[in-house]
Amino acid sequence: PCRAGDIINVRTWCASFRRATSVRRYRIVRPQDNMCIAGAETKWAFVDWQTGKPCRIRDEVSSTFDIVDADMHDDV
């Protein structure tokens, strides 16, 4: 468990990019003992503000992110 006053690090990385979606992964780690407190994954969808529909992720957006292998948990 994590307690009030504990220092934690939240690590996040892009695990994939598809046409209109991106998977981001998260890991919450207590650095004093390198204990993983929690992990999570979210799927982001890029949306056209005018139509409200999913749209292709532009190259200038996706090219700014490195895709990190899903197995790289503690080294991210």
PyMOL Python script that loads the backbone (N, CA, C, O; Angstrom):
from pymol import cmd

cmd.read_pdbstr("""\
ATOM      1  N   PRO A   1       0.820  -1.206   0.000  1.00  0.00           N
ATOM      2  CA  PRO A   1       0.000   0.000   0.000  1.00  0.00           C
ATOM      3  C   PRO A   1       0.857   1.261   0.000  1.00  0.00           C
ATOM      4  O   PRO A   1       2.025   1.250   0.389  1.00  0.00           O
ATOM      5  N   CYS A   2       0.252   2.312  -0.437  1.00  0.00           N
ATOM      6  CA  CYS A   2       0.888   3.623  -0.435  1.00  0.00           C
ATOM      7  C   CYS A   2       0.253   4.431   0.696  1.00  0.00           C
ATOM      8  O   CYS A   2      -0.961   4.388   0.896  1.00  0.00           O
ATOM      9  N   ARG A   3       1.074   5.156   1.422  1.00  0.00           N
ATOM     10  CA  ARG A   3       0.566   5.906   2.575  1.00  0.00           C
ATOM     11  C   ARG A   3       0.823   7.394   2.398  1.00  0.00           C
ATOM     12  O   ARG A   3       1.695   7.794   1.626  1.00  0.00           O
ATOM     13  N   ALA A   4       0.071   8.202   3.108  1.00  0.00           N
ATOM     14  CA  ALA A   4       0.274   9.645   3.085  1.00  0.00           C
ATOM     15  C   ALA A   4       1.729   9.945   3.410  1.00  0.00           C
ATOM     16  O   ALA A   4       2.282   9.395   4.363  1.00  0.00           O
ATOM     17  N   GLY A   5       2.341  10.803   2.632  1.00  0.00           N
ATOM     18  CA  GLY A   5       3.732  11.164   2.829  1.00  0.00           C
ATOM     19  C   GLY A   5       4.703  10.365   1.985  1.00  0.00           C
ATOM     20  O   GLY A   5       5.854  10.774   1.834  1.00  0.00           O
ATOM     21  N   ASP A   6       4.275   9.223   1.422  1.00  0.00           N
ATOM     22  CA  ASP A   6       5.151   8.448   0.545  1.00  0.00           C
ATOM     23  C   ASP A   6       5.437   9.242  -0.728  1.00  0.00           C
ATOM     24  O   ASP A   6       4.558   9.914  -1.268  1.00  0.00           O
ATOM     25  N   ILE A   7       6.654   9.152  -1.185  1.00  0.00           N
ATOM     26  CA  ILE A   7       7.007   9.720  -2.483  1.00  0.00           C
ATOM     27  C   ILE A   7       6.714   8.643  -3.525  1.00  0.00           C
ATOM     28  O   ILE A   7       7.092   7.484  -3.355  1.00  0.00           O
ATOM     29  N   ILE A   8       6.042   9.034  -4.598  1.00  0.00           N
ATOM     30  CA  ILE A   8       5.746   8.091  -5.679  1.00  0.00           C
ATOM     31  C   ILE A   8       6.136   8.711  -7.014  1.00  0.00           C
ATOM     32  O   ILE A   8       6.160   9.932  -7.162  1.00  0.00           O
ATOM     33  N   ASN A   9       6.434   7.871  -7.961  1.00  0.00           N
ATOM     34  CA  ASN A   9       6.687   8.286  -9.339  1.00  0.00           C
ATOM     35  C   ASN A   9       5.598   7.703 -10.209  1.00  0.00           C
ATOM     36  O   ASN A   9       5.258   6.525 -10.092  1.00  0.00           O
ATOM     37  N   VAL A  10       5.049   8.533 -11.085  1.00  0.00           N
ATOM     38  CA  VAL A  10       4.075   8.054 -12.057  1.00  0.00           C
ATOM     39  C   VAL A  10       4.776   8.041 -13.408  1.00  0.00           C
ATOM     40  O   VAL A  10       5.214   9.077 -13.908  1.00  0.00           O
ATOM     41  N   ARG A  11       4.872   6.864 -13.982  1.00  0.00           N
ATOM     42  CA  ARG A  11       5.510   6.687 -15.285  1.00  0.00           C
ATOM     43  C   ARG A  11       4.424   6.469 -16.323  1.00  0.00           C
ATOM     44  O   ARG A  11       3.472   5.726 -16.087  1.00  0.00           O
ATOM     45  N   THR A  12       4.565   7.110 -17.459  1.00  0.00           N
ATOM     46  CA  THR A  12       3.597   6.936 -18.536  1.00  0.00           C
ATOM     47  C   THR A  12       4.337   6.845 -19.859  1.00  0.00           C
ATOM     48  O   THR A  12       5.378   7.473 -20.049  1.00  0.00           O
ATOM     49  N   TRP A  13       3.782   6.049 -20.776  1.00  0.00           N
ATOM     50  CA  TRP A  13       4.398   5.901 -22.084  1.00  0.00           C
ATOM     51  C   TRP A  13       3.357   5.477 -23.102  1.00  0.00           C
ATOM     52  O   TRP A  13       2.303   4.946 -22.751  1.00  0.00           O
ATOM     53  N   CYS A  14       3.665   5.718 -24.364  1.00  0.00           N
ATOM     54  CA  CYS A  14       2.803   5.280 -25.466  1.00  0.00           C
ATOM     55  C   CYS A  14       3.176   3.855 -25.834  1.00  0.00           C
ATOM     56  O   CYS A  14       4.334   3.556 -26.123  1.00  0.00           O
ATOM     57  N   ALA A  15       2.192   2.995 -25.821  1.00  0.00           N
ATOM     58  CA  ALA A  15       2.415   1.599 -26.179  1.00  0.00           C
ATOM     59  C   ALA A  15       2.072   1.324 -27.638  1.00  0.00           C
ATOM     60  O   ALA A  15       2.603   0.387 -28.233  1.00  0.00           O
ATOM     61  N   SER A  16       1.180   2.142 -28.224  1.00  0.00           N
ATOM     62  CA  SER A  16       0.837   1.940 -29.634  1.00  0.00           C
ATOM     63  C   SER A  16       0.119   3.164 -30.184  1.00  0.00           C
ATOM     64  O   SER A  16      -0.464   3.962 -29.451  1.00  0.00           O
ATOM     65  N   PHE A  17       0.186   3.277 -31.496  1.00  0.00           N
ATOM     66  CA  PHE A  17      -0.613   4.238 -32.248  1.00  0.00           C
ATOM     67  C   PHE A  17      -1.305   3.463 -33.351  1.00  0.00           C
ATOM     68  O   PHE A  17      -0.670   2.682 -34.059  1.00  0.00           O
ATOM     69  N   ARG A  18      -2.582   3.669 -33.497  1.00  0.00           N
ATOM     70  CA  ARG A  18      -3.340   3.119 -34.604  1.00  0.00           C
ATOM     71  C   ARG A  18      -3.802   4.306 -35.449  1.00  0.00           C
ATOM     72  O   ARG A  18      -3.311   5.421 -35.273  1.00  0.00           O
ATOM     73  N   ARG A  19      -4.708   4.081 -36.331  1.00  0.00           N
ATOM     74  CA  ARG A  19      -5.169   5.150 -37.226  1.00  0.00           C
ATOM     75  C   ARG A  19      -5.716   6.343 -36.443  1.00  0.00           C
ATOM     76  O   ARG A  19      -5.320   7.481 -36.695  1.00  0.00           O
ATOM     77  N   ALA A  20      -6.629   6.089 -35.490  1.00  0.00           N
ATOM     78  CA  ALA A  20      -7.255   7.184 -34.751  1.00  0.00           C
ATOM     79  C   ALA A  20      -7.136   7.019 -33.237  1.00  0.00           C
ATOM     80  O   ALA A  20      -7.698   7.814 -32.484  1.00  0.00           O
ATOM     81  N   THR A  21      -6.409   5.992 -32.782  1.00  0.00           N
ATOM     82  CA  THR A  21      -6.313   5.757 -31.343  1.00  0.00           C
ATOM     83  C   THR A  21      -4.866   5.551 -30.914  1.00  0.00           C
ATOM     84  O   THR A  21      -3.985   5.246 -31.718  1.00  0.00           O
ATOM     85  N   SER A  22      -4.662   5.730 -29.623  1.00  0.00           N
ATOM     86  CA  SER A  22      -3.353   5.517 -29.024  1.00  0.00           C
ATOM     87  C   SER A  22      -3.551   4.849 -27.669  1.00  0.00           C
ATOM     88  O   SER A  22      -4.446   5.223 -26.911  1.00  0.00           O
ATOM     89  N   VAL A  23      -2.712   3.860 -27.367  1.00  0.00           N
ATOM     90  CA  VAL A  23      -2.754   3.229 -26.049  1.00  0.00           C
ATOM     91  C   VAL A  23      -1.615   3.805 -25.224  1.00  0.00           C
ATOM     92  O   VAL A  23      -0.460   3.804 -25.649  1.00  0.00           O
ATOM     93  N   ARG A  24      -1.957   4.295 -24.042  1.00  0.00           N
ATOM     94  CA  ARG A  24      -0.967   4.786 -23.086  1.00  0.00           C
ATOM     95  C   ARG A  24      -1.000   3.881 -21.874  1.00  0.00           C
ATOM     96  O   ARG A  24      -2.063   3.455 -21.424  1.00  0.00           O
ATOM     97  N   ARG A  25       0.177   3.595 -21.354  1.00  0.00           N
ATOM     98  CA  ARG A  25       0.281   2.784 -20.149  1.00  0.00           C
ATOM     99  C   ARG A  25       0.863   3.621 -19.027  1.00  0.00           C
ATOM    100  O   ARG A  25       1.592   4.584 -19.265  1.00  0.00           O
ATOM    101  N   TYR A  26       0.531   3.243 -17.798  1.00  0.00           N
ATOM    102  CA  TYR A  26       0.944   3.981 -16.607  1.00  0.00           C
ATOM    103  C   TYR A  26       1.425   2.996 -15.554  1.00  0.00           C
ATOM    104  O   TYR A  26       0.914   1.881 -15.447  1.00  0.00           O
ATOM    105  N   ARG A  27       2.396   3.413 -14.793  1.00  0.00           N
ATOM    106  CA  ARG A  27       2.858   2.612 -13.672  1.00  0.00           C
ATOM    107  C   ARG A  27       3.184   3.577 -12.538  1.00  0.00           C
ATOM    108  O   ARG A  27       3.918   4.547 -12.724  1.00  0.00           O
ATOM    109  N   ILE A  28       2.630   3.299 -11.365  1.00  0.00           N
ATOM    110  CA  ILE A  28       2.884   4.107 -10.178  1.00  0.00           C
ATOM    111  C   ILE A  28       3.854   3.322  -9.301  1.00  0.00           C
ATOM    112  O   ILE A  28       3.551   2.215  -8.856  1.00  0.00           O
ATOM    113  N   VAL A  29       5.023   3.911  -9.059  1.00  0.00           N
ATOM    114  CA  VAL A  29       6.115   3.209  -8.380  1.00  0.00           C
ATOM    115  C   VAL A  29       6.571   4.017  -7.171  1.00  0.00           C
ATOM    116  O   VAL A  29       6.682   5.242  -7.227  1.00  0.00           O
ATOM    117  N   ARG A  30       6.828   3.312  -6.090  1.00  0.00           N
ATOM    118  CA  ARG A  30       7.427   3.933  -4.905  1.00  0.00           C
ATOM    119  C   ARG A  30       8.941   3.754  -5.059  1.00  0.00           C
ATOM    120  O   ARG A  30       9.429   2.627  -4.964  1.00  0.00           O
ATOM    121  N   PRO A  31       9.704   4.845  -5.296  1.00  0.00           N
ATOM    122  CA  PRO A  31      11.127   4.706  -5.621  1.00  0.00           C
ATOM    123  C   PRO A  31      11.999   4.176  -4.479  1.00  0.00           C
ATOM    124  O   PRO A  31      13.053   3.597  -4.740  1.00  0.00           O
ATOM    125  N   GLN A  32      11.591   4.357  -3.239  1.00  0.00           N
ATOM    126  CA  GLN A  32      12.447   3.908  -2.136  1.00  0.00           C
ATOM    127  C   GLN A  32      12.688   2.397  -2.156  1.00  0.00           C
ATOM    128  O   GLN A  32      13.745   1.937  -1.725  1.00  0.00           O
ATOM    129  N   ASP A  33      11.721   1.623  -2.650  1.00  0.00           N
ATOM    130  CA  ASP A  33      11.906   0.175  -2.749  1.00  0.00           C
ATOM    131  C   ASP A  33      11.562  -0.363  -4.145  1.00  0.00           C
ATOM    132  O   ASP A  33      11.511  -1.574  -4.360  1.00  0.00           O
ATOM    133  N   ASN A  34      11.326   0.564  -5.093  1.00  0.00           N
ATOM    134  CA  ASN A  34      10.971   0.227  -6.474  1.00  0.00           C
ATOM    135  C   ASN A  34       9.729  -0.657  -6.560  1.00  0.00           C
ATOM    136  O   ASN A  34       9.588  -1.459  -7.483  1.00  0.00           O
ATOM    137  N   MET A  35       8.835  -0.501  -5.591  1.00  0.00           N
ATOM    138  CA  MET A  35       7.597  -1.276  -5.545  1.00  0.00           C
ATOM    139  C   MET A  35       6.575  -0.672  -6.511  1.00  0.00           C
ATOM    140  O   MET A  35       6.314   0.531  -6.481  1.00  0.00           O
ATOM    141  N   CYS A  36       6.004  -1.522  -7.364  1.00  0.00           N
ATOM    142  CA  CYS A  36       4.920  -1.081  -8.236  1.00  0.00           C
ATOM    143  C   CYS A  36       3.640  -1.059  -7.407  1.00  0.00           C
ATOM    144  O   CYS A  36       3.182  -2.095  -6.927  1.00  0.00           O
ATOM    145  N   ILE A  37       3.072   0.129  -7.246  1.00  0.00           N
ATOM    146  CA  ILE A  37       1.854   0.305  -6.464  1.00  0.00           C
ATOM    147  C   ILE A  37       0.619   0.024  -7.324  1.00  0.00           C
ATOM    148  O   ILE A  37      -0.353  -0.571  -6.856  1.00  0.00           O
ATOM    149  N   ALA A  38       0.669   0.458  -8.584  1.00  0.00           N
ATOM    150  CA  ALA A  38      -0.474   0.255  -9.480  1.00  0.00           C
ATOM    151  C   ALA A  38      -0.017   0.397 -10.922  1.00  0.00           C
ATOM    152  O   ALA A  38       1.006   1.019 -11.209  1.00  0.00           O
ATOM    153  N   GLY A  39      -0.788  -0.186 -11.816  1.00  0.00           N
ATOM    154  CA  GLY A  39      -0.567  -0.044 -13.244  1.00  0.00           C
ATOM    155  C   GLY A  39      -1.902   0.164 -13.926  1.00  0.00           C
ATOM    156  O   GLY A  39      -2.939  -0.284 -13.437  1.00  0.00           O
ATOM    157  N   ALA A  40      -1.870   0.846 -15.060  1.00  0.00           N
ATOM    158  CA  ALA A  40      -3.117   1.115 -15.768  1.00  0.00           C
ATOM    159  C   ALA A  40      -2.835   1.283 -17.254  1.00  0.00           C
ATOM    160  O   ALA A  40      -1.690   1.433 -17.679  1.00  0.00           O
ATOM    161  N   GLU A  41      -3.905   1.253 -18.023  1.00  0.00           N
ATOM    162  CA  GLU A  41      -3.823   1.447 -19.460  1.00  0.00           C
ATOM    163  C   GLU A  41      -5.047   2.238 -19.887  1.00  0.00           C
ATOM    164  O   GLU A  41      -6.160   1.961 -19.441  1.00  0.00           O
ATOM    165  N   THR A  42      -4.841   3.220 -20.749  1.00  0.00           N
ATOM    166  CA  THR A  42      -5.967   3.974 -21.303  1.00  0.00           C
ATOM    167  C   THR A  42      -5.868   3.965 -22.820  1.00  0.00           C
ATOM    168  O   THR A  42      -4.777   3.920 -23.387  1.00  0.00           O
ATOM    169  N   LYS A  43      -7.005   4.008 -23.451  1.00  0.00           N
ATOM    170  CA  LYS A  43      -7.048   4.095 -24.904  1.00  0.00           C
ATOM    171  C   LYS A  43      -7.576   5.478 -25.262  1.00  0.00           C
ATOM    172  O   LYS A  43      -8.716   5.823 -24.948  1.00  0.00           O
ATOM    173  N   TRP A  44      -6.746   6.251 -25.912  1.00  0.00           N
ATOM    174  CA  TRP A  44      -7.107   7.602 -26.314  1.00  0.00           C
ATOM    175  C   TRP A  44      -7.616   7.580 -27.746  1.00  0.00           C
ATOM    176  O   TRP A  44      -7.063   6.879 -28.593  1.00  0.00           O
ATOM    177  N   ALA A  45      -8.652   8.334 -28.015  1.00  0.00           N
ATOM    178  CA  ALA A  45      -9.162   8.473 -29.382  1.00  0.00           C
ATOM    179  C   ALA A  45      -9.029   9.927 -29.803  1.00  0.00           C
ATOM    180  O   ALA A  45      -9.388  10.834 -29.051  1.00  0.00           O
ATOM    181  N   PHE A  46      -8.523  10.144 -30.986  1.00  0.00           N
ATOM    182  CA  PHE A  46      -8.417  11.495 -31.531  1.00  0.00           C
ATOM    183  C   PHE A  46      -9.729  11.821 -32.230  1.00  0.00           C
ATOM    184  O   PHE A  46     -10.238  11.033 -33.027  1.00  0.00           O
ATOM    185  N   VAL A  47     -10.265  12.992 -31.918  1.00  0.00           N
ATOM    186  CA  VAL A  47     -11.603  13.355 -32.369  1.00  0.00           C
ATOM    187  C   VAL A  47     -11.569  14.699 -33.091  1.00  0.00           C
ATOM    188  O   VAL A  47     -10.909  15.640 -32.649  1.00  0.00           O
ATOM    189  N   ASP A  48     -12.277  14.771 -34.190  1.00  0.00           N
ATOM    190  CA  ASP A  48     -12.460  16.037 -34.899  1.00  0.00           C
ATOM    191  C   ASP A  48     -13.426  16.895 -34.101  1.00  0.00           C
ATOM    192  O   ASP A  48     -14.567  16.492 -33.880  1.00  0.00           O
ATOM    193  N   TRP A  49     -12.994  18.063 -33.667  1.00  0.00           N
ATOM    194  CA  TRP A  49     -13.826  18.921 -32.813  1.00  0.00           C
ATOM    195  C   TRP A  49     -15.115  19.356 -33.507  1.00  0.00           C
ATOM    196  O   TRP A  49     -16.136  19.540 -32.844  1.00  0.00           O
ATOM    197  N   GLN A  50     -15.085  19.519 -34.801  1.00  0.00           N
ATOM    198  CA  GLN A  50     -16.274  19.990 -35.510  1.00  0.00           C
ATOM    199  C   GLN A  50     -17.315  18.903 -35.697  1.00  0.00           C
ATOM    200  O   GLN A  50     -18.513  19.161 -35.576  1.00  0.00           O
ATOM    201  N   THR A  51     -16.865  17.678 -35.992  1.00  0.00           N
ATOM    202  CA  THR A  51     -17.828  16.605 -36.275  1.00  0.00           C
ATOM    203  C   THR A  51     -18.087  15.714 -35.063  1.00  0.00           C
ATOM    204  O   THR A  51     -19.116  15.043 -34.985  1.00  0.00           O
ATOM    205  N   GLY A  52     -17.142  15.712 -34.112  1.00  0.00           N
ATOM    206  CA  GLY A  52     -17.274  14.827 -32.956  1.00  0.00           C
ATOM    207  C   GLY A  52     -16.947  13.374 -33.284  1.00  0.00           C
ATOM    208  O   GLY A  52     -17.193  12.486 -32.468  1.00  0.00           O
ATOM    209  N   LYS A  53     -16.393  13.124 -34.477  1.00  0.00           N
ATOM    210  CA  LYS A  53     -16.072  11.767 -34.910  1.00  0.00           C
ATOM    211  C   LYS A  53     -14.566  11.519 -34.829  1.00  0.00           C
ATOM    212  O   LYS A  53     -13.770  12.454 -34.919  1.00  0.00           O
ATOM    213  N   PRO A  54     -14.180  10.245 -34.656  1.00  0.00           N
ATOM    214  CA  PRO A  54     -12.752   9.931 -34.644  1.00  0.00           C
ATOM    215  C   PRO A  54     -12.087  10.369 -35.948  1.00  0.00           C
ATOM    216  O   PRO A  54     -12.690  10.315 -37.020  1.00  0.00           O
ATOM    217  N   CYS A  55     -10.837  10.803 -35.832  1.00  0.00           N
ATOM    218  CA  CYS A  55     -10.091  11.218 -37.022  1.00  0.00           C
ATOM    219  C   CYS A  55      -8.681  10.655 -36.950  1.00  0.00           C
ATOM    220  O   CYS A  55      -8.200  10.289 -35.878  1.00  0.00           O
ATOM    221  N   ARG A  56      -8.037  10.591 -38.083  1.00  0.00           N
ATOM    222  CA  ARG A  56      -6.675  10.064 -38.184  1.00  0.00           C
ATOM    223  C   ARG A  56      -5.723  10.926 -37.358  1.00  0.00           C
ATOM    224  O   ARG A  56      -5.811  12.153 -37.360  1.00  0.00           O
ATOM    225  N   ILE A  57      -4.806  10.253 -36.649  1.00  0.00           N
ATOM    226  CA  ILE A  57      -3.768  10.956 -35.907  1.00  0.00           C
ATOM    227  C   ILE A  57      -2.769  11.502 -36.917  1.00  0.00           C
ATOM    228  O   ILE A  57      -2.209  10.750 -37.715  1.00  0.00           O
ATOM    229  N   ARG A  58      -2.547  12.802 -36.882  1.00  0.00           N
ATOM    230  CA  ARG A  58      -1.628  13.420 -37.835  1.00  0.00           C
ATOM    231  C   ARG A  58      -0.191  12.970 -37.552  1.00  0.00           C
ATOM    232  O   ARG A  58       0.184  12.737 -36.403  1.00  0.00           O
ATOM    233  N   ASP A  59       0.601  12.854 -38.612  1.00  0.00           N
ATOM    234  CA  ASP A  59       1.989  12.426 -38.483  1.00  0.00           C
ATOM    235  C   ASP A  59       2.790  13.337 -37.555  1.00  0.00           C
ATOM    236  O   ASP A  59       3.656  12.863 -36.820  1.00  0.00           O
ATOM    237  N   GLU A  60       2.507  14.632 -37.582  1.00  0.00           N
ATOM    238  CA  GLU A  60       3.268  15.553 -36.727  1.00  0.00           C
ATOM    239  C   GLU A  60       2.965  15.331 -35.244  1.00  0.00           C
ATOM    240  O   GLU A  60       3.741  15.751 -34.386  1.00  0.00           O
ATOM    241  N   VAL A  61       1.847  14.676 -34.938  1.00  0.00           N
ATOM    242  CA  VAL A  61       1.546  14.305 -33.547  1.00  0.00           C
ATOM    243  C   VAL A  61       2.218  12.983 -33.206  1.00  0.00           C
ATOM    244  O   VAL A  61       2.968  12.904 -32.234  1.00  0.00           O
ATOM    245  N   SER A  62       1.958  11.948 -33.992  1.00  0.00           N
ATOM    246  CA  SER A  62       2.498  10.622 -33.672  1.00  0.00           C
ATOM    247  C   SER A  62       4.022  10.575 -33.732  1.00  0.00           C
ATOM    248  O   SER A  62       4.642   9.794 -33.010  1.00  0.00           O
ATOM    249  N   SER A  63       4.631  11.392 -34.574  1.00  0.00           N
ATOM    250  CA  SER A  63       6.094  11.356 -34.694  1.00  0.00           C
ATOM    251  C   SER A  63       6.798  11.953 -33.482  1.00  0.00           C
ATOM    252  O   SER A  63       8.009  11.783 -33.341  1.00  0.00           O
ATOM    253  N   THR A  64       6.087  12.637 -32.614  1.00  0.00           N
ATOM    254  CA  THR A  64       6.716  13.213 -31.416  1.00  0.00           C
ATOM    255  C   THR A  64       6.799  12.216 -30.262  1.00  0.00           C
ATOM    256  O   THR A  64       7.393  12.518 -29.227  1.00  0.00           O
ATOM    257  N   PHE A  65       6.209  11.032 -30.430  1.00  0.00           N
ATOM    258  CA  PHE A  65       6.202  10.012 -29.388  1.00  0.00           C
ATOM    259  C   PHE A  65       7.014   8.801 -29.807  1.00  0.00           C
ATOM    260  O   PHE A  65       6.983   8.391 -30.967  1.00  0.00           O
ATOM    261  N   ASP A  66       7.742   8.231 -28.855  1.00  0.00           N
ATOM    262  CA  ASP A  66       8.393   6.946 -29.064  1.00  0.00           C
ATOM    263  C   ASP A  66       7.438   5.866 -28.577  1.00  0.00           C
ATOM    264  O   ASP A  66       6.843   5.998 -27.507  1.00  0.00           O
ATOM    265  N   ILE A  67       7.291   4.810 -29.345  1.00  0.00           N
ATOM    266  CA  ILE A  67       6.483   3.678 -28.918  1.00  0.00           C
ATOM    267  C   ILE A  67       7.382   2.781 -28.067  1.00  0.00           C
ATOM    268  O   ILE A  67       8.464   2.385 -28.500  1.00  0.00           O
ATOM    269  N   VAL A  68       6.926   2.466 -26.858  1.00  0.00           N
ATOM    270  CA  VAL A  68       7.713   1.668 -25.929  1.00  0.00           C
ATOM    271  C   VAL A  68       7.119   0.277 -25.839  1.00  0.00           C
ATOM    272  O   VAL A  68       5.906   0.120 -25.695  1.00  0.00           O
ATOM    273  N   ASP A  69       7.968  -0.728 -25.923  1.00  0.00           N
ATOM    274  CA  ASP A  69       7.557  -2.119 -25.838  1.00  0.00           C
ATOM    275  C   ASP A  69       6.738  -2.338 -24.559  1.00  0.00           C
ATOM    276  O   ASP A  69       7.125  -1.883 -23.483  1.00  0.00           O
ATOM    277  N   ALA A  70       5.612  -3.033 -24.686  1.00  0.00           N
ATOM    278  CA  ALA A  70       4.705  -3.245 -23.568  1.00  0.00           C
ATOM    279  C   ALA A  70       5.363  -3.972 -22.404  1.00  0.00           C
ATOM    280  O   ALA A  70       4.882  -3.872 -21.275  1.00  0.00           O
ATOM    281  N   ASP A  71       6.459  -4.707 -22.647  1.00  0.00           N
ATOM    282  CA  ASP A  71       7.114  -5.453 -21.575  1.00  0.00           C
ATOM    283  C   ASP A  71       8.092  -4.608 -20.770  1.00  0.00           C
ATOM    284  O   ASP A  71       8.626  -5.083 -19.768  1.00  0.00           O
ATOM    285  N   MET A  72       8.338  -3.375 -21.180  1.00  0.00           N
ATOM    286  CA  MET A  72       9.289  -2.521 -20.478  1.00  0.00           C
ATOM    287  C   MET A  72       8.581  -1.761 -19.369  1.00  0.00           C
ATOM    288  O   MET A  72       8.181  -0.613 -19.568  1.00  0.00           O
ATOM    289  N   HIS A  73       8.419  -2.372 -18.216  1.00  0.00           N
ATOM    290  CA  HIS A  73       7.672  -1.751 -17.139  1.00  0.00           C
ATOM    291  C   HIS A  73       8.526  -0.880 -16.252  1.00  0.00           C
ATOM    292  O   HIS A  73       8.223   0.301 -16.086  1.00  0.00           O
ATOM    293  N   ASP A  74       9.559  -1.406 -15.689  1.00  0.00           N
ATOM    294  CA  ASP A  74      10.337  -0.672 -14.700  1.00  0.00           C
ATOM    295  C   ASP A  74      11.428   0.195 -15.288  1.00  0.00           C
ATOM    296  O   ASP A  74      12.015   1.012 -14.579  1.00  0.00           O
ATOM    297  N   ASP A  75      11.714   0.034 -16.580  1.00  0.00           N
ATOM    298  CA  ASP A  75      12.785   0.808 -17.189  1.00  0.00           C
ATOM    299  C   ASP A  75      12.279   2.029 -17.940  1.00  0.00           C
ATOM    300  O   ASP A  75      13.069   2.734 -18.568  1.00  0.00           O
ATOM    301  N   VAL A  76      10.997   2.290 -17.888  1.00  0.00           N
ATOM    302  CA  VAL A  76      10.422   3.416 -18.628  1.00  0.00           C
ATOM    303  C   VAL A  76      10.725   4.702 -17.917  1.00  0.00           C
ATOM    304  O   VAL A  76      10.327   5.771 -18.380  1.00  0.00           O
TER     305      VAL A  76
END
""", "prot")
cmd.dss("prot")
cmd.show_as("cartoon", "prot")
cmd.util.cbc("prot")
cmd.orient("prot")
